[in-house]
Amino acid sequence: MQNQPTHKITEEELVARLRSQDTAAVSVLYDMYSPTLFGVVLQIVKEEETAEDVLQEAFVKIWSSFQSYDSSKGRLFTWMINICRNLAIDKIRSKQYRVSQKTNEMPASLRATYGSDGFKPEHIGLREVTEKLNPDQKQIIDLMYFEGLTQSEIAEEFNIPLGTVKTRARSAIKTLGKLFKGRE
């Protein structure tokens, strides 16, 4: 019977072993809590691969910051779940994650159609038309439509008020509409 747990350890024993930097205790900790913590992370990030990455990052953080755990403020599990939850939320708020999600949302068939061999803005002369915009409008359109940034991301990255970004985008789209009408 190989699948039986070797020794049931109490939370207090586990905490003591972790405080004394017992590396074997990390394996015990992982075996005891990883399935539940993985479930919590997966609920937030929605993708197993990302959840696995966040869980790994969480266990590294748990191990490296274990000395900050205070048992008088709560149970070990509660402390670990907060670390996992915070890292998962940080992950979905990260720019890298949001950009990857935008790419993943488009079905592979569409990515192939609109990929490097498919649709290109040059086919309808979009790049040429955007050259006729004023520099502020052109910058916003380039960032939104060719770089894939949101208006909020543009405002944050370039330290421009969000209202200004929206106004420039709106006026640029109006101008583009007029320019395209003139080409018909």
Buried (B, 14 or more C-beta within 10 A) or exposed (E): EEEEEEEEBEEEEBBEBBEEEEEEBBEBBBEBBBEEBBEBBBEBBEBEEBBBBBBEBBBEBBBEEBEEBEEEEEEBEEBBBEBBBEBBBEBBEEEEBBBEBEEEEEEEEEEEEEEEEEEEEEEEEBEEBBEEBEEBBBBBBBBBBEEEBBBEBBBBEEEBEEEBBBBBBEBBBEBBEEBEEEEE
